[in-house]
Amino acid sequence: MEPERSELVRIVHMYYEENQTQRRIAEYLGCSRMAVSRYLRKALEAGIVRIEINYDGVFLDLEREMREKFDLQDVLIVPHESGPPLKKRLAQAAAGFLLRRIRPGNVVGVGWGSTLALIPDFLAHTAAMDVVFVPLLGGYGQVSIRMHANQIASRLGELFRCKSYILNAPALVGNIALKGSLMNDPEIKSTLDVARGADIALVGVGSPFAEESTLSDSGYYSSDDLEKLKAAKVECNLLSTIYIDKDGRECGLDMADRNIGVTSEEYKRIPLKIAVAGGHGKLFAVCSVIKHGLVDVIVTDDMTAEFCLGMS
């Protein structure tokens, strides 16, 4: 016999207010735990219990719209803020996603940048896992070493207590001959071979001429290189090997040929590509990588997501 409304109220009070288990309630009522589960569902259907979810700071509809519009595997959106607080929010969201998706045996290729450098800060209590972290490109000169791909890969390796690689080379060299010489180095070659076989890529999105661009401040581009970027109207770059102009075209710049790291085609073949970027300076850059299908997962902020949807 189904309980009366008054009995259903008592049951939900015991469950929700007194935090009693379904098993304890079943013993009290002299019925099965499955019956209690059915009564709780009946109370919900009858409106005796109402579930209210607080969506503040969560953007499920916007994430779904982004996934469907741009054919993305997943989208994580955080509330927009200016400056360092936004980078921390993005890094925390990316750290959580990485933990959910990474599997034993995975090789994770790592890019560089100030936001990616914060990701290890949110993985302090990670369980040991049999994975590998490897930089996807060499080091960047005058910026903090904390932002280098080598350093980020090394810190992640320490946190997961697993193997990590170092790519002992600059990210960009002055000429093709020097690149050829470095690429023949056995240590550099073996590290790049591992990077080419990555299952996951974790990258930032560069916007060379944004006000707070780490790339333009790095000192790694010569004045001639910067003029070439401006002349090509580059809005976005990934790993210093993919450059996209304001019209959404991938530019064939010689900087890509002088890059020590995975090539554009090698990057594109990585099965799961996760990009982490947001904020005013990255609006067009994030839009570009999404529209070009250069990422499978984007971690960004609500303002940037709205901008991308409005530009589509």
Helices and strands as residue ranges (DSSP letters): H 5-12, I 13-17, H 22-29, H 33-45, H 60-70, E 74-78, H 84-101, E 107-110, G 116-122, E 132-135, G 145-147, H 149-160, E 163-164, H 176-183, H 186-196, E 200-204, H 214-217, H 223-231, E 234-238, E 242-245, E 250-251, H 254-257, H 264-268, E 272-276, G 280-282, H 283-291, E 297-301, H 302-311
